[in-house]
Amino acid sequence: MVVPVTNGGNFARAAGFTVSLDGAGTKTTGVIRCDQPRTLDMEARNGKYLERIPEVIVNEVVARLEAILS
């Protein structure tokens, strides 16, 4: 499962559906949209690994996904 990262998403920010990457020590910037989970076939899309986010961010995203999907 993947979730998109955006620099927009004002509604999602206001509704509490995002997790910020600010200060996470990543090259990627913006917010993670927890309200738009997706699945994708990395091989079919010629996807590539870019970077790993800190575990604390992963845990926050998972907690928000659980709250949204419950």
PEGI-V564622 format. One record per residue. N is the residue number from 1. SS is DSSP state (A for helix, B for strand, O for the rest). PHI is phi in whole degrees, 0 to 359 (NA if undefined). OMEGA is omega in radians with two decimals (NA if undefined). Layout:
n:N ss:SS phi:PHI omega:OMEGA
n:N ss:SS phi:PHI omega:OMEGA
//
This chain:
n:1 ss:O phi:NA omega:3.08
n:2 ss:B phi:231 omega:3.03
n:3 ss:B phi:230 omega:-3.09
n:4 ss:B phi:287 omega:3.03
n:5 ss:B phi:245 omega:-3.10
n:6 ss:B phi:221 omega:3.00
n:7 ss:O phi:258 omega:3.10
n:8 ss:O phi:259 omega:3.06
n:9 ss:O phi:72 omega:-3.10
n:10 ss:A phi:300 omega:3.12
n:11 ss:A phi:298 omega:-3.12
n:12 ss:A phi:298 omega:3.10
n:13 ss:A phi:297 omega:-3.11
n:14 ss:A phi:295 omega:-3.11
n:15 ss:A phi:277 omega:3.12
n:16 ss:O phi:82 omega:-3.11
n:17 ss:O phi:268 omega:-3.06
n:18 ss:B phi:242 omega:3.01
n:19 ss:B phi:234 omega:-3.08
n:20 ss:B phi:281 omega:3.03
n:21 ss:O phi:264 omega:3.11
n:22 ss:O phi:300 omega:3.13
n:23 ss:O phi:77 omega:-3.11
n:24 ss:O phi:276 omega:-3.13
n:25 ss:O phi:77 omega:-3.14
n:26 ss:O phi:253 omega:3.03
n:27 ss:O phi:288 omega:3.13
n:28 ss:O phi:286 omega:3.14
n:29 ss:O phi:241 omega:3.09
n:30 ss:O phi:115 omega:-3.14
n:31 ss:B phi:232 omega:3.09
n:32 ss:B phi:271 omega:-3.14
n:33 ss:B phi:272 omega:-3.12
n:34 ss:B phi:287 omega:-3.13
n:35 ss:B phi:271 omega:-3.12
n:36 ss:B phi:227 omega:3.13
n:37 ss:B phi:295 omega:-3.12
n:38 ss:B phi:220 omega:2.91
n:39 ss:O phi:241 omega:3.10
n:40 ss:O phi:207 omega:3.11
n:41 ss:O phi:264 omega:-3.07
n:42 ss:O phi:301 omega:-3.12
n:43 ss:O phi:292 omega:-3.12
n:44 ss:O phi:295 omega:-3.12
n:45 ss:O phi:264 omega:-3.08
n:46 ss:O phi:53 omega:-3.13
n:47 ss:O phi:289 omega:3.10
n:48 ss:O phi:220 omega:3.11
n:49 ss:O phi:289 omega:3.11
n:50 ss:O phi:254 omega:-3.13
n:51 ss:O phi:192 omega:3.13
n:52 ss:O phi:254 omega:3.07
n:53 ss:O phi:264 omega:-3.13
n:54 ss:O phi:300 omega:-3.11
n:55 ss:A phi:302 omega:3.13
n:56 ss:A phi:298 omega:3.10
n:57 ss:A phi:289 omega:3.10
n:58 ss:A phi:303 omega:-3.14
n:59 ss:A phi:298 omega:3.12
n:60 ss:A phi:292 omega:3.10
n:61 ss:A phi:297 omega:-3.14
n:62 ss:A phi:299 omega:3.13
n:63 ss:A phi:298 omega:3.12
n:64 ss:A phi:291 omega:3.08
n:65 ss:A phi:299 omega:3.12
n:66 ss:A phi:300 omega:3.14
n:67 ss:A phi:295 omega:-3.12
n:68 ss:A phi:290 omega:-3.04
n:69 ss:A phi:275 omega:-3.14
n:70 ss:O phi:281 omega:NA
//
